[in-house]
Amino acid sequence: MRKQLAPILIAILAAAGVLAQQQASVQVVPNADRLRQHVTYLASDALNGRRTGSPGANDAAHYLAGEFSRLGLRPGVQKAGTPRKLSEAMSRYLQTFPYAAGVELGKGNTLSVQTGTGFPQSLRVGEDWMPLAFSANQRVENVQTAFAGYGISSTELKYDDYAVTNAKDKAAVIFAGTPDGNNPHGQFGSAGEVRFKVAAARAAGARALIIIASEELKDDRLSRLTYDNAGAAGIPVLVVSRQMAPRILGTTKVTLSDYESVADSRTVVAAADQKPNTGEGLAYPITLSSVLRLGSKDITLNISTDVMRQEVPAYNVVGILDGSDPTLKNETIVVGAHYDHLGRGGEGSLAPRSGEIHPGADDNASGVAGVLELAHLFTTQRPKPKRTILFVAFSGEEEGLLGSSYYVNHPLIPLANTVAMINMDMIGRMKDRKLIIGGIGTAKEWRDIVGSGNSLQGMTVTATNRTGNDTSNGTTPFGVPVVVSANGRPIVSMDSARTFDLTLNEDGYGPSDHSSFYSKQIPVLFFWTGTHEDYHKPSDTSDKINYEAEARVLSLIARIVRDIDQGDKRPTYTVAKSESAGRSTGFRVYLGTIPNYADTNDGLLLDGVRDDSPAANAGLKAGDRIIKIAGRDVHNVYDYTYALGEMKAGQEYMIEVVRGAERLTLKITPAARK
């Protein structure tokens, strides 16, 4: 009971302090109409879904820069001289980071089929085949083909197409999808995704991966040059039309339907005691499955892939409110949210078809509107905040926290001076007063600060006597009296309906930008009103935002920021209890690494390592670049994830990393995921 009363008592004392200072201070409250104005524009069709690097996202960035300027925030990017043009002045709010917005075909794409001693047949790029957007740019000559079913390899599922197909030094030819079809809830899950199929093919020694289109090539999603900014595949990856697939497989008497009927690798082995067919000979009894997986030695391919990635600038938008205290102004509170979304769908969308604008009203126009509203509150507050407040709108969050990761590795204010990071992501769809706050375990003061702030949500402070209301029954229209004046009139009253039903999560890591800051040992808080049926769909529109509830959420956040600002000491960083280690992610083991998801072809960069994790015990550190683990080369996050899926808890593995100019070999023992 004492623990339950503590936040209320703290809130009463805080309310009394508010009353005492009421005449001397000016505090503006969040305004639902301003929030509606910002969200309506940011989620409008004019911005075309705000995909990172797109004109719509750039228009959003310039809108945010204009708002920061109008509020009098100092530009985050310092440049010499006085800007002569408005565009130059606005550009100083933009922190630029590199981004591959897409790819286009180069001039060196060729694919030819050589049959026996005949002349090679050239296939037409764009009509018969297409390289995938993340294909490596390589030339592979005189390579044989091998049919590998669906190209899936998963120890956990006890399914391995490459156990019954020898793809070493060959071009693996596979069907899209899984034995479950395209069921998103099927058992194969991520193992059936194209990136993981590429990792499986590389692990099997394939020199190229060829995927048979599931529909007409021009309509197949794999033929669209959509890039995910996760790095090149390491081998050529291409999709071929269903008409040309039989020629590549070297078959004239067997139809593509026959291949589909035996694509499930579990059809190859007829009996439990039968040894797998490795492709070097036939196991008995001989089946159509085993015959088709042998491949044809009379067919060879010459492959050349050439895709050009379109590098464009992307922007974090940064405005700074300098602190007023001579000493504390050197400490900074970061208030942020991401403004990018999914454009017209594609990667990340949950819509059945791409092409429609994804407005992203809740995700995350609501959060970035919150940043603007908090900037309005604190720039008009008197007295001014003691500490410096850095307001930032990140881009690239939907692509893997690209913008926030870039910021913490290229900070505009030293991270050592950053005392806390407040992140808002999807705060516009509150129901039943439910609010989720993550990162509560990242500073020892957070529970008290959040608890007292939430209690203050329900309190009304009145400095003058009210008239015209009957208070003889001990209540007022504002709730139950907590502090009463000498004349019996309530000074402070409590209305529990105005407080939030909080869910507090310990972990500082999570699927949003606060993770980047926590990886640098900065206390974080993450505010979220929960998911809904419109998440990552074209139906996430501005008319569905609960603006009044969002304004109340921002009132709480403003109280928390003020509490941090007024404190004599900065919040005390603590190692939070990991809640992700206990969630099911499809893997049996846990290492405790925090990957950087930016585009890479030369290993997986680590943004951080969880304390007391297998990775920490192995000696891994933030900034290490993993290039090999468990005998698997690692070029990108998908290679790493594939290797992780093959590892066993309690078994020691070698891991190679690049640290600065050194190449180190360490030993790591995965823990079982609970």
Legacy VTK file of the C-alpha trace (Angstrom):
# vtk DataFile Version 3.0
C-alpha trace
ASCII
DATASET POLYDATA
POINTS 674 float
0.000 0.000 0.000
2.827 2.421 0.835
4.341 1.866 -2.598
0.960 2.559 -4.208
0.482 5.812 -2.241
3.972 7.137 -2.900
3.317 8.487 -6.419
0.093 10.126 -5.213
1.844 11.833 -2.279
4.601 13.000 -4.596
1.950 14.282 -6.993
0.157 16.196 -4.221
3.410 17.882 -3.244
4.089 18.636 -6.896
0.591 20.043 -7.285
1.165 22.284 -4.287
4.374 23.443 -5.929
2.493 24.157 -9.131
-0.001 26.260 -7.163
2.767 28.213 -5.447
4.448 29.012 -8.756
1.303 29.526 -10.788
1.455 33.304 -10.834
5.132 33.380 -11.805
5.121 30.801 -14.611
3.555 30.337 -18.018
2.844 26.784 -19.189
0.910 26.130 -22.387
-1.099 22.908 -22.596
-1.103 20.621 -25.660
-3.648 21.587 -28.285
-5.665 18.954 -30.166
-6.365 21.294 -33.079
-2.669 21.886 -33.716
-2.067 18.139 -33.605
-4.861 17.611 -36.117
-3.357 20.199 -38.443
0.088 18.547 -38.397
-1.176 14.976 -38.772
-3.623 15.903 -41.539
-0.813 17.352 -43.638
1.804 14.711 -42.891
-0.653 11.880 -43.654
-2.075 13.553 -46.762
-1.852 12.084 -50.255
0.413 14.988 -51.186
3.274 13.329 -49.297
2.672 9.955 -50.958
3.318 7.882 -47.826
6.669 9.497 -46.853
8.903 6.581 -47.856
12.485 7.390 -46.851
14.383 9.201 -49.597
11.247 9.964 -51.614
10.037 13.445 -52.606
7.143 13.035 -50.162
9.503 12.316 -47.271
11.660 15.281 -48.284
8.581 17.531 -48.339
7.757 16.305 -44.840
11.315 17.084 -43.714
11.092 20.631 -45.052
7.716 21.109 -43.373
9.206 20.035 -40.053
12.238 22.269 -40.567
9.908 25.187 -41.247
7.976 24.501 -38.046
11.192 24.286 -36.019
12.295 27.603 -37.493
8.928 29.246 -36.788
9.180 28.123 -33.155
12.614 29.701 -32.850
14.602 26.505 -32.409
18.274 26.680 -33.258
19.265 24.588 -36.310
20.978 21.337 -35.356
23.609 21.475 -38.102
26.199 24.172 -37.577
27.716 25.814 -40.663
29.980 28.795 -41.039
28.526 32.069 -42.259
25.047 33.531 -42.401
22.601 31.859 -44.792
21.625 34.115 -47.693
18.566 32.185 -48.824
15.624 30.655 -46.991
16.434 27.231 -48.460
19.956 27.461 -47.074
18.613 28.424 -43.646
16.170 25.510 -43.680
18.886 23.063 -44.746
20.663 23.686 -41.451
17.897 21.798 -39.668
18.613 18.712 -41.807
21.147 16.057 -40.835
21.847 14.158 -44.042
22.525 10.430 -44.116
23.016 8.094 -47.107
20.145 5.956 -48.348
19.587 3.695 -51.355
16.112 4.698 -52.515
15.984 2.060 -55.215
17.841 0.369 -58.027
17.782 0.409 -61.778
19.113 -1.986 -64.365
22.638 -1.465 -65.578
23.810 -2.311 -69.085
25.579 -5.548 -68.166
22.657 -7.914 -67.517
22.927 -11.104 -69.574
21.684 -14.664 -69.180
22.365 -17.394 -71.705
21.606 -21.122 -71.766
24.106 -23.504 -73.339
22.772 -26.942 -74.341
25.381 -29.540 -75.262
27.470 -28.383 -78.200
24.755 -26.104 -79.605
24.765 -22.349 -79.735
23.907 -20.539 -76.513
20.419 -19.095 -76.271
20.217 -15.606 -74.819
17.240 -14.758 -72.619
15.812 -11.243 -72.608
16.154 -9.248 -69.415
12.826 -7.719 -68.435
10.870 -10.271 -70.457
12.351 -13.681 -69.655
14.199 -12.851 -66.449
15.126 -10.077 -64.011
17.860 -9.678 -61.440
16.536 -8.975 -57.955
17.190 -5.545 -56.512
19.634 -6.882 -53.923
21.487 -9.221 -56.291
25.248 -9.051 -56.236
26.813 -7.650 -59.395
28.803 -10.642 -60.596
29.544 -12.734 -63.638
29.206 -16.516 -63.348
30.226 -18.631 -66.358
29.611 -22.245 -67.376
27.635 -23.060 -64.247
25.378 -26.115 -64.067
21.916 -25.936 -62.546
20.416 -27.964 -59.700
16.750 -28.037 -58.742
16.465 -27.349 -54.991
12.739 -27.380 -54.376
11.784 -24.299 -52.373
15.366 -23.520 -51.352
14.591 -23.680 -47.643
16.987 -24.913 -44.986
15.885 -24.879 -41.337
17.312 -27.018 -38.581
14.488 -26.083 -36.243
11.827 -27.195 -38.729
13.834 -30.293 -39.661
13.470 -29.300 -43.287
16.401 -28.930 -45.673
16.149 -28.784 -49.453
19.940 -28.771 -49.693
20.255 -32.060 -47.849
18.707 -33.726 -50.895
20.159 -31.440 -53.587
23.837 -30.867 -54.188
24.000 -27.167 -55.131
27.692 -26.695 -54.443
29.275 -24.652 -57.258
25.980 -24.706 -59.165
23.089 -22.361 -59.791
20.291 -23.440 -57.471
16.874 -23.252 -59.128
13.925 -22.982 -56.743
10.250 -22.129 -56.527
9.025 -19.064 -54.702
6.983 -19.628 -51.554
6.982 -22.646 -49.253
5.427 -26.112 -49.051
2.592 -24.324 -47.196
1.992 -22.083 -50.181
2.098 -18.375 -49.357
0.389 -18.802 -46.015
1.829 -16.036 -43.775
0.823 -18.058 -40.714
2.388 -21.294 -41.931
5.150 -23.106 -40.086
7.933 -21.903 -42.388
7.583 -18.191 -41.562
10.789 -16.251 -42.187
12.583 -19.364 -43.491
10.511 -18.958 -46.665
11.452 -15.328 -47.211
13.672 -14.647 -50.198
16.520 -13.147 -48.171
16.757 -16.262 -46.029
16.582 -18.472 -49.116
19.600 -16.587 -50.450
21.450 -17.181 -47.183
20.603 -20.893 -47.374
21.836 -21.117 -50.983
25.111 -19.394 -50.111
25.582 -21.701 -47.131
25.092 -24.667 -49.467
27.849 -23.378 -51.758
25.625 -22.233 -54.639
27.173 -19.747 -57.029
23.812 -18.231 -57.992
20.141 -18.504 -57.042
17.402 -18.613 -59.668
13.788 -18.290 -58.528
10.919 -19.425 -60.737
8.230 -16.741 -60.946
4.923 -17.573 -59.278
2.966 -15.625 -61.911
3.596 -13.713 -65.134
7.037 -12.157 -64.831
5.798 -8.596 -65.353
3.356 -9.056 -62.467
5.623 -10.980 -60.116
6.670 -8.939 -57.078
10.228 -10.308 -57.292
10.687 -8.646 -60.685
10.084 -5.201 -59.180
13.320 -3.472 -58.361
12.469 -2.785 -54.717
15.494 -2.471 -52.465
15.393 -3.073 -48.702
18.688 -1.361 -47.756
20.010 -4.533 -46.132
22.986 -5.011 -48.429
23.725 -7.070 -51.517
23.119 -10.819 -51.546
26.712 -11.931 -52.146
25.719 -14.017 -55.190
23.643 -13.287 -58.313
19.923 -13.676 -57.559
17.367 -13.607 -60.347
13.787 -14.497 -61.142
12.897 -16.283 -64.393
9.574 -16.622 -66.156
7.669 -19.864 -65.898
8.006 -20.264 -69.676
11.799 -20.180 -69.543
12.271 -22.202 -66.348
12.137 -25.638 -68.113
14.957 -24.596 -70.457
17.124 -23.574 -67.531
16.381 -26.867 -65.791
17.284 -28.717 -68.985
14.084 -30.689 -69.282
11.910 -31.368 -72.313
9.768 -34.300 -71.198
9.027 -33.221 -67.625
6.714 -30.272 -67.049
7.042 -27.490 -64.532
4.008 -28.950 -62.789
5.975 -32.157 -62.272
8.701 -30.160 -60.544
6.122 -28.412 -58.374
4.625 -31.732 -57.330
7.943 -32.872 -55.860
9.324 -29.537 -54.655
8.776 -30.473 -51.018
12.084 -32.066 -49.984
10.216 -34.451 -47.708
9.010 -36.300 -50.821
12.556 -37.346 -51.721
13.128 -39.812 -48.906
10.513 -42.526 -49.008
11.437 -44.307 -45.789
12.714 -43.160 -42.407
15.868 -45.273 -42.663
16.731 -44.147 -46.185
19.848 -42.024 -46.533
19.431 -38.564 -48.108
20.339 -38.117 -51.750
23.347 -35.800 -51.954
23.143 -35.473 -55.698
26.155 -37.674 -56.388
24.093 -40.781 -56.966
20.607 -42.171 -56.530
19.276 -43.575 -53.305
16.805 -46.439 -53.524
13.965 -46.649 -54.194
14.428 -44.287 -57.138
11.708 -41.617 -57.234
10.836 -38.758 -59.550
11.865 -36.399 -56.752
15.382 -37.780 -56.532
15.818 -37.860 -60.309
14.761 -34.242 -60.821
17.106 -33.045 -58.089
20.163 -34.479 -59.849
20.220 -31.647 -62.374
21.382 -31.821 -65.951
25.066 -31.903 -66.816
24.219 -30.988 -70.418
22.954 -27.541 -69.434
25.203 -24.671 -68.413
24.444 -21.019 -67.852
26.361 -17.802 -68.271
25.021 -15.156 -65.896
25.923 -11.505 -65.552
23.971 -9.271 -63.182
24.232 -5.494 -63.085
21.968 -3.451 -60.824
22.764 0.146 -59.952
21.677 1.406 -56.570
20.324 4.930 -56.542
21.941 6.695 -53.617
19.862 9.641 -52.431
20.087 11.832 -49.350
17.722 11.182 -46.454
17.245 13.508 -43.537
16.891 13.679 -39.803
15.320 17.017 -38.862
16.904 18.570 -35.770
16.026 21.719 -33.824
17.582 22.758 -30.504
16.180 24.770 -27.596
19.178 25.929 -25.579
18.904 25.623 -21.811
18.777 28.658 -19.519
20.915 27.411 -16.631
24.622 28.330 -16.971
25.706 24.814 -15.986
22.788 22.506 -16.776
22.429 23.857 -20.320
25.396 21.634 -21.171
23.144 18.599 -20.590
20.616 17.600 -23.253
17.239 15.883 -23.284
16.361 14.357 -26.679
12.682 14.323 -27.704
12.122 12.375 -30.911
9.871 10.447 -33.268
10.209 9.126 -36.800
8.370 10.780 -39.681
8.961 8.254 -42.464
6.446 5.581 -43.474
5.899 3.024 -46.251
5.117 5.120 -49.323
2.863 3.052 -51.556
3.443 -0.207 -49.770
5.802 -2.983 -50.716
8.390 -3.990 -48.127
6.833 -3.788 -44.651
3.247 -3.334 -45.802
0.471 -5.559 -44.493
-1.859 -4.599 -47.331
-2.788 -7.435 -49.707
-1.567 -5.404 -52.684
0.997 -2.664 -53.029
0.400 0.523 -54.960
-1.957 2.343 -52.607
-0.710 5.259 -50.543
0.025 4.312 -46.949
-0.719 7.567 -45.078
0.864 6.502 -41.781
-1.285 8.815 -39.680
-0.685 6.943 -36.444
2.622 5.474 -37.628
4.039 7.944 -37.168
2.553 11.308 -38.074
1.037 11.178 -34.587
4.464 10.893 -32.962
6.153 13.610 -35.009
3.155 15.904 -34.455
3.828 15.253 -30.779
7.412 16.431 -31.230
6.170 19.657 -32.818
3.612 20.222 -30.070
6.145 19.627 -27.316
8.517 22.018 -29.070
5.698 24.587 -29.036
5.103 23.990 -25.316
8.718 24.328 -24.262
9.575 27.316 -26.468
6.662 29.274 -24.970
7.158 28.044 -21.382
8.325 30.523 -18.770
10.707 30.138 -17.118
12.628 28.484 -19.914
13.936 24.923 -19.407
17.223 24.697 -17.546
18.646 21.946 -19.738
18.967 21.977 -23.500
16.223 20.080 -25.351
17.007 18.607 -28.765
13.911 17.920 -30.867
14.483 15.431 -33.678
12.352 13.781 -36.350
14.067 10.671 -37.700
13.776 9.110 -41.126
14.594 5.531 -42.091
12.920 3.981 -39.044
10.763 1.676 -41.145
13.894 0.510 -42.978
15.642 -0.509 -39.758
16.251 2.531 -37.501
18.582 4.022 -40.102
18.191 7.661 -39.117
18.496 7.232 -35.362
21.401 4.823 -35.801
23.142 7.415 -37.939
22.477 10.117 -35.366
23.944 8.247 -32.395
27.033 7.490 -34.447
27.236 11.096 -35.706
25.687 13.050 -32.805
25.089 16.780 -33.165
25.460 17.169 -29.393
27.896 14.850 -27.570
26.191 11.680 -26.354
28.060 12.017 -23.074
25.980 15.132 -22.456
22.692 13.460 -23.437
20.855 12.635 -20.223
17.692 11.001 -21.618
15.868 10.183 -24.847
12.048 10.364 -25.076
10.583 8.537 -28.089
7.013 8.629 -29.394
5.858 6.076 -31.939
2.148 5.567 -32.639
0.551 7.632 -29.881
-2.678 8.523 -31.672
-5.048 5.580 -31.264
-5.674 5.390 -27.513
-8.457 3.144 -26.263
-9.738 2.818 -22.698
-7.001 5.135 -21.369
-4.365 2.465 -22.056
-0.815 3.710 -22.573
2.329 1.597 -22.967
5.659 2.993 -21.758
8.866 1.146 -22.568
12.343 1.643 -21.131
11.113 1.998 -17.567
14.093 -0.057 -16.362
16.731 2.116 -18.046
16.924 4.695 -15.214
16.294 4.098 -11.535
14.207 7.299 -11.298
11.779 6.440 -14.107
9.087 4.664 -12.067
8.738 7.526 -9.595
8.800 10.176 -12.313
6.253 8.358 -14.482
4.055 7.444 -11.523
3.858 10.966 -10.147
3.347 12.385 -13.632
0.445 10.054 -14.257
-1.127 10.967 -10.917
-0.846 14.651 -11.826
-2.816 13.878 -15.005
-5.908 13.488 -12.824
-5.313 16.567 -10.674
-6.831 19.999 -11.183
-5.204 22.974 -9.440
-7.353 26.073 -8.803
-5.924 29.236 -7.266
-9.199 31.151 -6.923
-12.572 30.336 -5.388
-15.131 28.820 -7.723
-18.705 30.005 -7.678
-21.896 28.674 -9.094
-21.261 25.016 -8.222
-22.649 23.128 -5.281
-19.772 21.534 -3.350
-21.742 20.618 -0.275
-21.457 16.924 -1.076
-17.650 17.116 -1.087
-17.195 16.732 -4.844
-16.753 19.112 -7.749
-17.113 18.740 -11.493
-13.337 18.199 -11.490
-13.322 15.147 -9.195
-12.629 14.334 -5.555
-11.023 17.122 -3.433
-7.435 16.381 -2.365
-6.406 19.783 -0.961
-9.143 22.098 0.465
-8.788 25.793 1.350
-9.875 27.397 4.629
-13.238 28.368 3.127
-13.942 24.776 2.123
-13.326 25.245 -1.559
-11.158 22.599 -3.318
-7.733 23.822 -4.378
-6.512 20.461 -5.725
-8.974 17.807 -6.896
-8.410 14.327 -8.320
-10.272 12.769 -11.268
-9.063 9.188 -11.812
-10.719 9.111 -15.238
-8.035 11.529 -16.477
-5.126 9.284 -15.494
-3.817 6.522 -17.750
-3.964 2.761 -17.389
-0.238 2.213 -17.791
1.627 -0.850 -19.008
5.278 -0.436 -18.038
7.945 -2.420 -19.895
11.479 -2.660 -18.542
13.473 -3.127 -21.717
15.255 -0.229 -23.389
15.446 -2.056 -26.680
12.488 -2.351 -28.996
11.325 -1.799 -32.579
11.738 1.981 -32.615
14.350 4.716 -32.456
14.923 4.735 -28.698
16.844 1.470 -29.177
19.659 3.337 -30.910
20.112 5.583 -27.862
19.843 2.815 -25.291
22.595 0.956 -27.133
24.792 3.939 -26.216
23.841 3.618 -22.524
21.421 6.539 -22.498
18.214 6.235 -20.392
15.141 6.073 -22.646
11.361 6.154 -22.436
9.144 4.940 -25.282
5.481 5.984 -25.521
2.971 3.944 -27.532
-0.823 3.597 -27.479
-0.764 0.116 -29.013
-1.308 -1.541 -32.363
-4.554 -1.719 -34.328
-6.065 -3.238 -37.460
-4.878 -0.342 -39.660
-1.192 -0.826 -38.805
0.973 -0.637 -41.966
-2.093 -0.434 -44.196
-3.593 2.273 -46.436
-6.385 2.603 -43.874
-4.126 4.294 -41.266
-5.698 7.694 -41.965
-5.815 10.999 -40.110
-9.566 10.883 -39.395
-9.014 7.898 -37.061
-6.622 9.685 -34.700
-7.895 10.409 -31.196
-6.462 13.926 -30.992
-7.862 14.769 -27.571
-6.335 11.624 -26.070
-3.021 12.325 -27.802
-3.005 15.797 -26.263
-3.396 14.170 -22.832
-0.503 11.794 -23.599
1.630 14.808 -24.475
0.664 16.459 -21.203
2.121 13.464 -19.393
5.271 13.489 -21.528
5.693 17.231 -20.931
5.455 16.656 -17.169
8.103 13.946 -17.391
10.431 16.139 -19.454
9.957 19.000 -16.974
10.724 16.650 -14.096
13.969 15.586 -15.797
14.784 19.196 -16.578
14.186 20.430 -13.017
16.200 17.672 -11.360
19.538 18.546 -9.821
21.036 15.352 -11.198
20.655 13.565 -14.493
18.690 10.263 -14.577
20.809 7.326 -13.446
21.376 4.852 -16.280
20.621 1.253 -15.332
20.779 -2.000 -17.245
17.172 -2.933 -17.932
15.734 -6.395 -17.681
15.609 -7.849 -21.163
12.073 -8.685 -22.188
12.937 -9.608 -25.766
15.006 -12.597 -24.677
11.832 -14.302 -23.545
9.757 -13.585 -26.660
9.411 -16.134 -29.396
11.348 -15.027 -32.467
11.571 -18.316 -34.315
15.068 -19.087 -32.992
16.048 -21.477 -30.252
19.113 -19.551 -29.141
19.935 -16.113 -27.809
23.193 -14.183 -28.216
22.352 -10.687 -27.007
23.664 -8.721 -29.995
22.078 -5.483 -31.233
22.589 -5.367 -35.025
22.874 -2.242 -37.127
20.443 -2.638 -40.036
22.061 -0.169 -42.410
23.100 -1.260 -45.888
26.241 -3.389 -45.747
28.072 -5.985 -47.805
31.101 -6.493 -45.591
29.730 -7.963 -42.383
27.202 -7.135 -39.681
27.954 -4.050 -37.595
26.890 -4.212 -33.948
25.280 -1.159 -32.410
25.412 -2.742 -28.989
25.656 -5.858 -26.845
23.319 -6.680 -23.983
24.986 -6.867 -20.588
25.550 -10.363 -19.160
24.602 -11.947 -22.491
26.514 -14.673 -24.380
27.813 -11.955 -26.710
29.100 -9.879 -23.803
30.671 -12.945 -22.211
32.399 -13.723 -25.510
33.973 -10.260 -25.533
31.901 -8.730 -28.330
31.539 -4.942 -28.211
29.536 -2.195 -29.864
31.296 -1.263 -33.095
32.444 -4.811 -33.856
31.674 -6.065 -37.362
30.825 -9.781 -37.508
32.225 -11.377 -40.660
31.907 -15.065 -39.780
30.006 -17.118 -37.215
29.593 -20.858 -36.787
31.512 -21.437 -40.007
29.170 -19.199 -42.042
30.398 -16.085 -43.831
28.377 -13.030 -42.844
27.817 -10.264 -45.390
24.594 -8.801 -43.979
21.956 -9.253 -41.312
20.256 -12.082 -43.213
23.421 -14.186 -43.339
23.789 -13.615 -39.609
20.170 -14.508 -38.882
20.422 -17.665 -40.991
23.520 -18.786 -39.065
21.760 -18.003 -35.791
18.933 -20.328 -36.777
21.381 -23.190 -37.227
23.103 -22.810 -33.853
22.397 -24.840 -30.712
22.268 -23.647 -27.123
25.220 -24.670 -24.970
27.469 -25.475 -27.923
30.597 -23.391 -28.418
31.147 -21.673 -31.763
33.864 -19.525 -33.281
32.973 -15.979 -34.262
35.213 -13.672 -36.304
34.917 -9.914 -36.006
36.684 -6.841 -37.291
37.416 -4.341 -34.522
39.124 -1.243 -35.830
42.130 -2.478 -37.787
42.141 -5.882 -36.039
40.520 -9.148 -37.063
39.661 -11.165 -33.958
38.470 -14.720 -33.449
36.355 -15.230 -30.327
34.403 -18.078 -28.812
30.685 -17.757 -28.131
28.225 -20.135 -26.477
24.564 -19.353 -27.243
21.998 -19.509 -24.460
18.635 -21.197 -24.855
15.850 -18.780 -25.651
13.235 -19.073 -22.964
LINES 1 675
674 0 1 2 3 4 5 6 7 8 9 10 11 12 13 14 15 16 17 18 19 20 21 22 23 24 25 26 27 28 29 30 31 32 33 34 35 36 37 38 39 40 41 42 43 44 45 46 47 48 49 50 51 52 53 54 55 56 57 58 59 60 61 62 63 64 65 66 67 68 69 70 71 72 73 74 75 76 77 78 79 80 81 82 83 84 85 86 87 88 89 90 91 92 93 94 95 96 97 98 99 100 101 102 103 104 105 106 107 108 109 110 111 112 113 114 115 116 117 118 119 120 121 122 123 124 125 126 127 128 129 130 131 132 133 134 135 136 137 138 139 140 141 142 143 144 145 146 147 148 149 150 151 152 153 154 155 156 157 158 159 160 161 162 163 164 165 166 167 168 169 170 171 172 173 174 175 176 177 178 179 180 181 182 183 184 185 186 187 188 189 190 191 192 193 194 195 196 197 198 199 200 201 202 203 204 205 206 207 208 209 210 211 212 213 214 215 216 217 218 219 220 221 222 223 224 225 226 227 228 229 230 231 232 233 234 235 236 237 238 239 240 241 242 243 244 245 246 247 248 249 250 251 252 253 254 255 256 257 258 259 260 261 262 263 264 265 266 267 268 269 270 271 272 273 274 275 276 277 278 279 280 281 282 283 284 285 286 287 288 289 290 291 292 293 294 295 296 297 298 299 300 301 302 303 304 305 306 307 308 309 310 311 312 313 314 315 316 317 318 319 320 321 322 323 324 325 326 327 328 329 330 331 332 333 334 335 336 337 338 339 340 341 342 343 344 345 346 347 348 349 350 351 352 353 354 355 356 357 358 359 360 361 362 363 364 365 366 367 368 369 370 371 372 373 374 375 376 377 378 379 380 381 382 383 384 385 386 387 388 389 390 391 392 393 394 395 396 397 398 399 400 401 402 403 404 405 406 407 408 409 410 411 412 413 414 415 416 417 418 419 420 421 422 423 424 425 426 427 428 429 430 431 432 433 434 435 436 437 438 439 440 441 442 443 444 445 446 447 448 449 450 451 452 453 454 455 456 457 458 459 460 461 462 463 464 465 466 467 468 469 470 471 472 473 474 475 476 477 478 479 480 481 482 483 484 485 486 487 488 489 490 491 492 493 494 495 496 497 498 499 500 501 502 503 504 505 506 507 508 509 510 511 512 513 514 515 516 517 518 519 520 521 522 523 524 525 526 527 528 529 530 531 532 533 534 535 536 537 538 539 540 541 542 543 544 545 546 547 548 549 550 551 552 553 554 555 556 557 558 559 560 561 562 563 564 565 566 567 568 569 570 571 572 573 574 575 576 577 578 579 580 581 582 583 584 585 586 587 588 589 590 591 592 593 594 595 596 597 598 599 600 601 602 603 604 605 606 607 608 609 610 611 612 613 614 615 616 617 618 619 620 621 622 623 624 625 626 627 628 629 630 631 632 633 634 635 636 637 638 639 640 641 642 643 644 645 646 647 648 649 650 651 652 653 654 655 656 657 658 659 660 661 662 663 664 665 666 667 668 669 670 671 672 673
